Amino acid sequence: MPSPDIVREPPSFVKLEDVSVQFGLHNGTLALEQCSLSVKQGEFIAVVGPSGCGKSTLMRLVTGLWPATDGNVIVAGREVDGPHAEAGMAFQNPTLLPWRTVLGNVMLPLEIVRPHRDMLSKKRAAYEAKARHLLELVGLAGFEEKYPRQLSGGMQQRASLCRALIHEPRLLMLDEPFAALDVFTREELWVALQDLCSKLGQTVILVTHDLREAVFLAEKIVVLSSRPAHVVEEHLVGLPRPRTLDDLFSPRAQELIVNIRKQISTK
């Protein structure tokens, strides 16, 4: 029997093993080169690096939207060989359907992703209650019947997060979801996302150019080199949760931001 003093590390939920991606044949663009990365179950990581280094390519690999040229991509113990239902995604632009209400937009994945689409007609009331609960968690209670044009950019992005989570994916992929927003709305959404993830417990991979955002939200920050990208270093953030915006002025946060900025500017 194992000793009760042994603390077991949670298993890796996402693993990239010496992954390379080349676009085009022969002398095509090499986007990633022997890139290795491990994300534990329930961990929140941020991926940062120079513009055009391959951060979004990494996202497509993990979700199965693009195949690796070499190496292995493993999610939930299975090698990724195409799009899978483990991941929910939110992008820089909310991409809400303008002819659907907020509630209808949030419930859209339930019409597409199995097994939910097979049960939607029978369990619509339960699914609708779940959607309303998610909207309440992000401060959109009372806006369920509004249309996207009636919402601010920040409110649309909150709805987009709910849509990414409605089918209960174990992995949440965020590709610069707040980049188009003003700084005050962005910070407000950092707090909302932190609260949401603490309640739901998803594994999260965030791609961002904003180092303050990475430090506020992530437990680990992965720095990529310029193209062809590989992992330069992984930084443990080490700030207690829940975090406040004032924590970004702490010596630890400032040290991380300065050091990572130096790494990115020299890669």
C-alpha positions as CSV (number, residue, x, y, z in Angstrom):
1,M,0.0,0.0,0.0
2,P,1.4,3.4,-0.9
3,S,2.4,5.8,1.9
4,P,-0.3,8.3,2.7
5,D,2.5,11.0,2.6
6,I,3.0,10.5,-1.2
7,V,1.4,13.2,-3.2
8,R,0.4,11.9,-6.7
9,E,0.8,14.3,-9.6
10,P,-2.3,14.5,-11.8
11,P,-1.8,12.7,-15.1
12,S,-0.9,14.6,-18.3
13,F,-4.1,15.4,-20.2
14,V,-2.4,16.9,-23.2
15,K,1.1,15.8,-24.5
16,L,3.1,16.9,-27.5
17,E,6.0,14.6,-28.1
18,D,8.7,16.0,-30.5
19,V,6.0,17.5,-32.8
20,S,7.0,19.2,-36.0
21,V,4.6,20.8,-38.5
22,Q,5.5,21.8,-42.0
23,F,3.2,23.6,-44.4
24,G,3.7,22.7,-48.0
25,L,5.8,20.0,-49.5
26,H,9.6,19.9,-49.8
27,N,10.8,23.4,-48.9
28,G,7.5,24.4,-47.2
29,T,7.3,26.6,-44.1
30,L,8.4,24.8,-40.9
31,A,6.1,26.1,-38.2
32,L,7.0,23.9,-35.3
33,E,10.1,21.8,-34.8
34,Q,10.4,19.0,-32.3
35,C,8.1,20.8,-29.9
36,S,7.3,18.9,-26.7
37,L,4.8,20.0,-24.1
38,S,2.8,18.4,-21.2
39,V,-0.4,19.8,-19.6
40,K,-1.7,18.1,-16.5
41,Q,-5.4,17.4,-16.1
42,G,-7.1,20.5,-14.6
43,E,-4.1,22.7,-15.3
44,F,-4.4,26.2,-16.8
45,I,-1.4,27.0,-19.0
46,A,-0.7,30.1,-21.2
47,V,1.4,29.9,-24.4
48,V,3.3,33.0,-25.4
49,G,5.9,33.9,-28.0
50,P,6.9,36.2,-30.8
51,S,4.2,37.1,-33.4
52,G,3.9,34.4,-36.1
53,C,5.8,31.8,-34.1
54,G,3.2,29.1,-34.3
55,K,1.0,29.5,-31.2
56,S,-2.2,29.1,-33.2
57,T,-0.7,26.2,-35.1
58,L,-0.2,24.5,-31.7
59,M,-3.9,25.1,-30.9
60,R,-5.0,23.5,-34.2
61,L,-2.8,20.5,-33.5
62,V,-4.3,19.8,-30.1
63,T,-7.9,20.1,-31.4
64,G,-7.1,17.9,-34.4
65,L,-7.8,20.6,-36.9
66,W,-4.3,20.2,-38.4
67,P,-2.1,17.0,-38.5
68,A,1.4,16.9,-37.2
69,T,4.1,16.2,-39.8
70,D,6.2,14.4,-37.2
71,G,5.8,13.4,-33.6
72,N,2.7,12.6,-31.5
73,V,-0.2,14.6,-30.2
74,I,-2.0,12.9,-27.3
75,V,-5.2,14.1,-25.6
76,A,-6.9,12.2,-22.9
77,G,-4.7,9.2,-23.5
78,R,-5.5,8.9,-27.2
79,E,-3.4,10.0,-30.2
80,V,-5.1,12.8,-32.0
81,D,-5.9,11.9,-35.6
82,G,-8.7,14.4,-36.4
83,P,-11.2,16.7,-34.7
84,H,-12.4,15.4,-31.4
85,A,-15.1,16.3,-28.8
86,E,-12.7,16.7,-25.9
87,A,-12.1,20.4,-26.7
88,G,-14.2,23.5,-26.6
89,M,-12.8,26.6,-28.3
90,A,-13.1,30.4,-28.0
91,F,-11.4,32.8,-30.4
92,Q,-10.4,36.4,-30.6
93,N,-13.7,37.2,-32.4
94,P,-16.9,35.8,-30.7
95,T,-18.3,34.6,-34.1
96,L,-21.9,34.5,-32.6
97,L,-24.6,33.8,-35.2
98,P,-26.5,37.1,-35.6
99,W,-29.9,35.5,-36.2
100,R,-29.8,33.5,-33.0
101,T,-30.4,34.7,-29.5
102,V,-27.7,34.5,-26.8
103,L,-29.3,31.4,-25.5
104,G,-29.5,29.9,-29.0
105,N,-25.9,30.6,-29.7
106,V,-24.7,29.0,-26.4
107,M,-26.7,25.9,-27.2
108,L,-25.4,25.5,-30.7
109,P,-22.7,22.9,-29.9
110,L,-25.4,20.7,-28.4
111,E,-26.9,20.4,-31.9
112,I,-23.5,19.2,-33.3
113,V,-21.5,17.3,-30.7
114,R,-22.4,13.7,-29.8
115,P,-23.8,12.4,-27.7
116,H,-25.6,15.6,-26.9
117,R,-27.2,16.1,-30.4
118,D,-28.8,12.7,-30.1
119,M,-30.4,13.6,-26.7
120,L,-31.3,17.2,-27.4
121,S,-34.9,16.8,-28.2
122,K,-35.6,14.7,-25.1
123,K,-33.4,16.7,-22.7
124,R,-33.9,20.2,-24.1
125,A,-35.2,21.6,-20.8
126,A,-32.2,20.3,-18.9
127,Y,-29.8,21.6,-21.5
128,E,-31.4,24.9,-21.5
129,A,-31.2,25.1,-17.8
130,K,-27.4,24.4,-18.0
131,A,-27.0,27.1,-20.6
132,R,-28.8,29.6,-18.4
133,H,-26.6,28.6,-15.5
134,L,-23.4,29.2,-17.5
135,L,-24.7,32.6,-18.6
136,E,-25.5,33.5,-15.0
137,L,-21.9,32.5,-13.9
138,V,-20.5,35.0,-16.4
139,G,-22.9,37.8,-15.5
140,L,-25.3,37.5,-18.4
141,A,-28.4,36.5,-16.6
142,G,-31.3,38.3,-18.1
143,F,-29.7,38.6,-21.6
144,E,-30.7,35.1,-22.8
145,E,-33.2,36.4,-25.4
146,K,-31.1,39.2,-26.6
147,Y,-29.3,39.1,-30.0
148,P,-25.6,39.6,-30.5
149,R,-26.1,43.1,-31.9
150,Q,-27.7,44.1,-28.6
151,L,-24.5,43.1,-26.6
152,S,-21.2,44.9,-26.1
153,G,-18.0,43.2,-27.3
154,G,-17.2,42.0,-23.8
155,M,-20.7,40.5,-23.3
156,Q,-20.4,38.7,-26.7
157,Q,-17.1,37.2,-25.6
158,R,-18.7,36.0,-22.3
159,A,-21.4,34.3,-24.4
160,S,-18.7,32.8,-26.6
161,L,-17.0,31.3,-23.5
162,C,-20.4,29.7,-22.4
163,R,-20.8,28.3,-25.9
164,A,-17.3,26.7,-25.7
165,L,-18.2,25.1,-22.3
166,I,-21.8,24.0,-22.8
167,H,-21.0,20.5,-24.0
168,E,-18.7,20.0,-21.0
169,P,-15.4,19.6,-22.8
170,R,-12.6,18.5,-20.6
171,L,-10.2,20.8,-22.5
172,L,-10.8,24.5,-23.1
173,M,-8.8,26.1,-25.9
174,L,-8.6,29.9,-25.9
175,D,-7.0,31.6,-28.9
176,E,-6.4,35.3,-27.8
177,P,-10.1,35.6,-26.8
178,F,-9.8,39.1,-25.3
179,A,-7.3,40.7,-27.7
180,A,-9.9,42.8,-29.4
181,L,-11.3,44.3,-26.2
182,D,-10.3,47.5,-24.3
183,V,-8.1,47.0,-21.3
184,F,-10.8,47.5,-18.7
185,T,-13.2,45.0,-20.3
186,R,-10.3,42.6,-20.8
187,E,-9.4,42.7,-17.1
188,E,-13.0,42.3,-16.1
189,L,-13.1,39.1,-18.2
190,W,-9.9,37.8,-16.7
191,V,-11.6,37.8,-13.3
192,A,-14.8,36.2,-14.8
193,L,-12.8,33.5,-16.5
194,Q,-10.8,32.7,-13.4
195,D,-14.0,32.3,-11.4
196,L,-15.6,30.1,-14.1
197,C,-12.6,27.8,-14.4
198,S,-12.4,27.4,-10.6
199,K,-16.0,26.2,-10.6
200,L,-15.8,23.9,-13.6
201,G,-12.3,22.5,-13.4
202,Q,-11.4,22.3,-17.1
203,T,-7.9,21.8,-18.4
204,V,-7.2,25.2,-20.2
205,I,-4.7,26.2,-22.9
206,L,-4.6,29.9,-23.5
207,V,-2.7,31.5,-26.4
208,T,-2.0,35.2,-25.7
209,H,0.3,38.1,-26.5
210,D,-0.6,39.8,-23.2
211,L,1.9,38.8,-20.5
212,R,-0.2,40.4,-17.8
213,E,-3.1,38.2,-18.9
214,A,-0.8,35.1,-18.9
215,V,0.4,35.8,-15.4
216,F,-3.1,36.6,-14.0
217,L,-4.8,33.5,-15.4
218,A,-2.2,30.7,-15.8
219,E,-0.5,28.3,-13.4
220,K,2.3,27.7,-16.0
221,I,3.5,29.9,-18.8
222,V,5.1,28.2,-21.8
223,V,7.5,30.4,-23.9
224,L,7.9,29.5,-27.6
225,S,10.8,30.6,-29.8
226,S,10.5,32.3,-33.1
227,R,9.6,30.1,-36.1
228,P,10.2,27.2,-36.3
229,A,8.9,27.1,-32.8
230,H,10.0,25.0,-29.9
231,V,9.6,25.4,-26.2
232,V,12.2,27.8,-24.8
233,E,11.2,27.6,-21.1
234,E,8.2,26.9,-18.8
235,H,7.6,29.3,-15.9
236,L,5.5,28.3,-12.9
237,V,3.5,31.4,-11.9
238,G,3.4,30.7,-8.2
239,L,0.7,33.2,-7.3
240,P,-2.1,32.1,-4.9
241,R,-5.7,31.8,-6.1
242,P,-8.1,33.5,-6.3
243,R,-6.0,36.3,-7.8
244,T,-6.9,40.0,-7.9
245,L,-5.7,42.6,-10.4
246,D,-3.5,44.0,-7.6
247,D,-1.5,40.8,-7.7
248,L,-0.1,41.9,-11.0
249,F,1.8,44.6,-9.2
250,S,3.5,42.0,-6.8
251,P,7.3,41.5,-7.1
252,R,6.7,37.9,-8.4
253,A,4.3,39.0,-11.2
254,Q,6.6,41.9,-12.2
255,E,9.6,39.6,-12.3
256,L,7.8,37.1,-14.5
257,I,6.6,39.7,-16.9
258,V,10.1,41.3,-17.3
259,N,11.9,37.9,-17.7
260,I,9.4,36.5,-20.2
261,R,9.5,39.7,-22.2
262,K,13.3,39.5,-22.4
263,Q,13.0,35.9,-23.6
264,I,10.5,36.7,-26.3
265,S,12.5,39.7,-27.6
266,T,15.6,37.7,-28.0
267,K,14.0,34.6,-29.7
